[in-house]
Amino acid sequence: MGNDIARPHGGDDEYRRLLEVTHPLREGIIRDAVAALRLPAGSRGLDAGCGVGLPAITLAEAVGS
C-alpha cells in the first residue's frame, strides 16, 4: 500500500510547485465567493478535504472562527 492520492505527472514536488503557482490565482476568487455568501457570524461549514484548505480557512475567517 502506498500513497493513493492522485498527483500530477511529476509527483509530490510537481504537485507542490503547482499549488504554489495556482494559489495566488485562486485566493481572490475564493474570498469573493465566500463574501458573496454573506454568512452570519457563527455559521458552520464543511470543507470536504480537497486541496490545502484555503476554502476552510477563508470560511472560518468569514464567520469569526
Secondary structure, 3 states (H helix, E strand, C coil): CCCCCCCCCCHHHHHHHHHHHHHHHHHHHHHHHHHHHCCCCCCCCCCCCCCCCHHHHHHHHHHCC
